[in-house]
Amino acid sequence: MQNTLERKVIKNIDFNCDLAQSFGIYKNNSEFELLDYVSSVNISCGFHAGDPMTIKNALLQAKEKNVVVGAHIGFDDIQGFGYRQMDLSEDELEALVIYQVGALMSFAKSFKLEIEHVRPHGAMYKQASEDFNFACAIARAVKKCSQWLVYYGAAGDVTAKVGEYINLPVAHEISLNKIYNVDGTVDYSANDIENTDTSISRLRLLLSSSQVYNNEGGKTVVEADTIHFTNRISNAGELAKRAVEIISPLPVNYKNACKSGWVE
């Protein structure tokens, strides 16, 4: 991957975070601390997290902040927060995806909002970043919901090929707290970085040259359309606040519109 992509300055990039990661009496109000710093949000759809009132609250807060709304889909694993692997047939996976995206689409419509993207969660996200056929099954299901939805996936060859094969717009996602392999894929065995200065240095490198530091001490060129901010690290708020001081985030569809010539 690093041999086929060219280094370039990134002028427009989306910041995204997850919302509605609560269920019943289990609340996660700290997630809203990131809302002031992102341009898009991924709202859990009730399988790995999220219940009707939590989803409603997340949608209303997203509307108030005028950020882009997307569906955060996961395995049907509320007890494991969607971090446990599930062996599903392609038909089962398709139904799982359409059920969640469709539910959030209907919910959003009631508040005059539109869903613009879909981002897998946890174990589903990891498998989609490594398994082309699995990722294609998700993308096909997303496209059945709407051909205009953007598929958010981990930056790399799998996501790029899925977009081309399914003919669905994709957004390559980078996380400033993740360690990357030489080929530009996430090193899922490594612990998250929780040093703000280190992550900001990684952001500056990404914006100036489309590169990430890899786990062999070098740099790898990556495709990057969006940066994921998670509240599961201790310095989440501080990192997001400093990141917007460096670049003002813009939604992925705005970037796509820029490419098309519709806006400048």
C-alpha positions as CSV (number, residue, x, y, z in Angstrom):
1,M,0.0,0.0,0.0
2,Q,2.7,2.5,0.9
3,N,4.3,1.9,-2.5
4,T,1.2,2.8,-4.6
5,L,-0.2,5.9,-2.7
6,E,1.4,9.3,-3.0
7,R,2.2,11.6,-0.2
8,K,0.0,14.7,-0.3
9,V,-1.1,17.5,2.0
10,I,-4.6,16.9,3.4
11,K,-6.6,20.1,3.5
12,N,-10.1,18.7,4.3
13,I,-10.8,15.9,6.7
14,D,-13.7,14.7,8.8
15,F,-13.6,14.1,12.6
16,N,-16.1,11.5,13.8
17,C,-17.1,10.0,17.2
18,D,-19.6,7.4,18.5
19,L,-22.8,8.3,20.3
20,A,-25.7,6.5,22.0
21,Q,-23.2,4.0,23.6
22,S,-25.6,3.5,26.6
23,F,-28.3,1.1,27.3
24,G,-31.0,1.3,30.0
25,I,-29.5,2.3,33.3
26,Y,-26.0,2.1,32.0
27,K,-25.1,5.6,30.9
28,N,-22.2,7.0,29.0
29,N,-22.7,10.7,29.1
30,S,-19.0,11.4,28.7
31,E,-19.3,10.7,25.0
32,F,-21.1,14.1,24.5
33,E,-17.8,15.9,25.5
34,L,-16.6,15.2,22.0
35,L,-19.6,16.7,20.2
36,D,-18.2,20.2,20.0
37,Y,-15.1,19.0,18.1
38,V,-16.4,16.6,15.5
39,S,-18.2,17.1,12.1
40,S,-19.9,13.7,12.1
41,V,-21.3,11.2,14.6
42,N,-22.0,7.5,14.5
43,I,-25.1,6.6,16.5
44,S,-25.4,3.1,17.9
45,C,-28.5,1.3,16.6
46,G,-29.5,-0.9,19.6
47,F,-27.5,-4.1,19.0
48,H,-24.2,-3.5,20.7
49,A,-25.4,-0.4,22.5
50,G,-28.2,2.1,22.3
51,D,-31.9,2.0,23.3
52,P,-34.8,4.1,21.9
53,M,-34.4,7.0,24.4
54,T,-30.6,7.0,24.1
55,I,-30.8,7.0,20.3
56,K,-33.4,9.8,20.4
57,N,-31.3,11.9,22.7
58,A,-28.2,11.4,20.6
59,L,-30.1,12.4,17.4
60,L,-31.4,15.6,19.0
61,Q,-28.0,16.6,20.3
62,A,-26.4,15.9,16.9
63,K,-29.1,18.1,15.3
64,E,-28.5,20.9,17.8
65,K,-24.8,20.8,17.0
66,N,-25.5,20.6,13.3
67,V,-23.2,17.6,12.7
68,V,-23.6,14.8,10.1
69,V,-25.4,11.7,11.4
70,G,-24.4,8.1,10.6
71,A,-25.4,4.6,11.8
72,H,-23.0,2.8,14.1
73,I,-23.8,-0.9,13.4
74,G,-22.5,-3.9,15.3
75,F,-23.1,-7.5,16.2
76,D,-26.1,-8.4,18.3
77,D,-24.0,-8.5,21.5
78,I,-25.3,-6.1,24.1
79,Q,-23.5,-7.9,26.9
80,G,-20.2,-7.9,25.2
81,F,-20.6,-4.3,23.8
82,G,-20.1,-5.7,20.3
83,Y,-16.5,-6.7,20.9
84,R,-17.1,-10.5,20.6
85,Q,-16.8,-12.2,17.2
86,M,-19.9,-13.8,15.7
87,D,-20.0,-16.3,12.9
88,L,-22.9,-15.2,10.6
89,S,-23.9,-16.3,7.2
90,E,-24.0,-13.6,4.5
91,D,-27.8,-13.5,4.7
92,E,-27.7,-13.1,8.4
93,L,-25.2,-10.3,8.2
94,E,-27.2,-8.5,5.5
95,A,-30.3,-8.7,7.7
96,L,-28.4,-7.5,10.7
97,V,-27.1,-4.4,8.8
98,I,-30.4,-3.5,7.1
99,Y,-32.3,-3.8,10.4
100,Q,-30.0,-1.4,12.2
101,V,-29.5,1.1,9.4
102,G,-33.3,1.1,8.6
103,A,-34.2,1.7,12.2
104,L,-31.9,4.7,12.5
105,M,-33.1,6.1,9.2
106,S,-36.7,6.0,10.3
107,F,-35.8,7.5,13.7
108,A,-33.8,10.3,12.1
109,K,-36.5,11.1,9.5
110,S,-38.9,11.9,12.4
111,F,-36.5,14.7,13.4
112,K,-36.0,15.8,9.8
113,L,-32.5,14.4,9.7
114,E,-30.8,12.2,7.1
115,I,-28.4,9.4,7.6
116,E,-25.3,10.0,5.6
117,H,-22.9,7.1,6.5
118,V,-22.5,3.8,8.2
119,R,-19.6,2.7,10.4
120,P,-19.2,-0.8,11.8
121,H,-18.3,-1.2,15.5
122,G,-15.9,-3.3,17.5
123,A,-15.5,-6.9,16.3
124,M,-17.5,-6.2,13.1
125,Y,-15.2,-3.2,12.3
126,K,-12.0,-5.4,12.9
127,Q,-13.3,-8.2,10.7
128,A,-14.4,-5.8,8.0
129,S,-10.9,-4.3,7.9
130,E,-9.3,-7.7,7.4
131,D,-11.9,-9.8,5.4
132,F,-12.8,-8.6,2.0
133,N,-15.8,-10.8,1.5
134,F,-17.2,-9.9,4.9
135,A,-16.7,-6.2,4.2
136,C,-18.4,-6.6,0.8
137,A,-21.4,-8.3,2.5
138,I,-21.8,-5.2,4.8
139,A,-21.3,-2.8,1.9
140,R,-24.0,-4.6,-0.2
141,A,-26.4,-4.4,2.7
142,V,-25.6,-0.7,3.2
143,K,-26.2,0.0,-0.5
144,K,-29.6,-1.7,-0.4
145,C,-30.6,0.9,2.2
146,S,-29.3,3.7,0.1
147,Q,-26.7,4.0,-2.7
148,W,-25.8,7.4,-1.3
149,L,-24.6,6.2,2.1
150,V,-20.9,6.4,2.7
151,Y,-19.2,3.3,4.2
152,Y,-16.7,4.2,6.9
153,G,-13.9,1.6,7.2
154,A,-10.4,1.3,8.4
155,A,-7.9,2.9,6.0
156,G,-6.4,0.3,3.7
157,D,-6.6,-1.9,0.6
158,V,-9.7,-3.8,1.8
159,T,-11.8,-0.7,2.2
160,A,-10.6,0.7,-1.1
161,K,-11.4,-2.5,-3.0
162,V,-14.8,-2.8,-1.3
163,G,-15.7,0.7,-2.5
164,E,-14.7,-0.2,-6.1
165,Y,-16.3,-3.6,-6.2
166,I,-19.6,-2.7,-4.6
167,N,-19.6,0.8,-6.2
168,L,-20.3,2.5,-2.9
169,P,-18.6,5.6,-1.6
170,V,-16.2,4.9,1.2
171,A,-14.3,6.9,3.8
172,H,-10.9,5.7,4.9
173,E,-10.6,6.1,8.6
174,I,-7.6,6.8,10.8
175,S,-7.3,6.8,14.6
176,L,-4.7,9.0,16.2
177,N,-4.6,6.6,19.2
178,K,-4.0,3.5,17.1
179,I,-0.7,1.8,16.1
180,Y,-0.3,0.9,12.5
181,N,1.5,-1.9,10.6
182,V,3.9,-1.2,7.7
183,D,1.1,-1.9,5.2
184,G,-1.1,0.8,6.8
185,T,-3.5,-1.5,8.6
186,V,-4.3,-1.3,12.3
187,D,-2.1,-3.3,14.7
188,Y,-5.0,-4.6,16.8
189,S,-2.5,-6.3,19.2
190,A,-1.1,-2.9,20.4
191,N,-2.4,-0.8,23.2
192,D,-3.9,2.6,22.4
193,I,-1.8,5.7,22.6
194,E,-3.0,8.0,25.4
195,N,-0.4,10.7,25.2
196,T,-1.9,13.9,23.7
197,D,1.4,15.3,22.4
198,T,2.2,12.1,20.6
199,S,-1.2,11.9,19.0
200,I,-1.0,15.6,17.9
201,S,2.4,14.9,16.4
202,R,0.7,12.0,14.4
203,L,-2.1,14.3,13.3
204,R,0.4,16.9,12.0
205,L,2.3,14.2,10.1
206,L,-1.0,12.8,8.6
207,L,-2.1,16.3,7.4
208,S,1.3,17.3,6.0
209,S,2.1,14.1,4.1
210,S,-0.7,11.5,4.4
211,Q,1.5,9.3,6.5
212,V,1.2,7.4,9.8
213,Y,4.1,6.2,11.9
214,N,4.2,2.4,11.7
215,N,5.2,-0.2,14.3
216,E,8.6,-0.8,12.7
217,G,9.8,2.8,13.3
218,G,9.1,4.1,9.8
219,K,6.3,6.0,8.1
220,T,3.5,4.6,5.8
221,V,1.4,6.6,3.3
222,V,-2.3,6.1,3.8
223,E,-5.6,7.2,2.4
224,A,-7.4,9.4,5.0
225,D,-10.9,10.9,4.8
226,T,-11.9,10.8,8.4
227,I,-10.4,10.6,11.9
228,H,-12.1,8.7,14.6
229,F,-12.1,10.1,18.1
230,T,-13.0,7.7,20.9
231,N,-14.0,8.6,24.5
232,R,-12.6,5.2,25.7
233,I,-9.2,6.8,26.2
234,S,-8.3,9.0,29.1
235,N,-7.3,12.0,27.1
236,A,-10.2,12.0,24.6
237,G,-11.5,15.5,25.3
238,E,-8.0,17.1,25.4
239,L,-7.0,15.4,22.2
240,A,-10.1,16.5,20.3
241,K,-9.9,20.1,21.5
242,R,-6.3,20.4,20.4
243,A,-7.0,18.7,17.1
244,V,-9.6,21.3,16.0
245,E,-7.0,24.0,16.8
246,I,-4.9,22.6,14.0
247,I,-7.7,21.9,11.4
248,S,-11.4,22.6,11.3
249,P,-13.1,19.3,10.4
250,L,-15.5,19.0,7.4
251,P,-17.9,16.1,6.7
252,V,-16.9,13.5,4.2
253,N,-19.8,14.5,1.8
254,Y,-18.5,18.0,1.8
255,K,-15.1,16.8,0.8
256,N,-16.8,14.7,-1.9
257,A,-18.7,17.8,-3.1
258,C,-15.4,19.7,-3.3
259,K,-14.0,17.0,-5.6
260,S,-17.0,17.1,-7.8
261,G,-16.8,20.9,-8.3
262,W,-20.1,21.7,-6.6
263,V,-18.4,23.7,-3.9
264,E,-14.9,25.3,-3.5
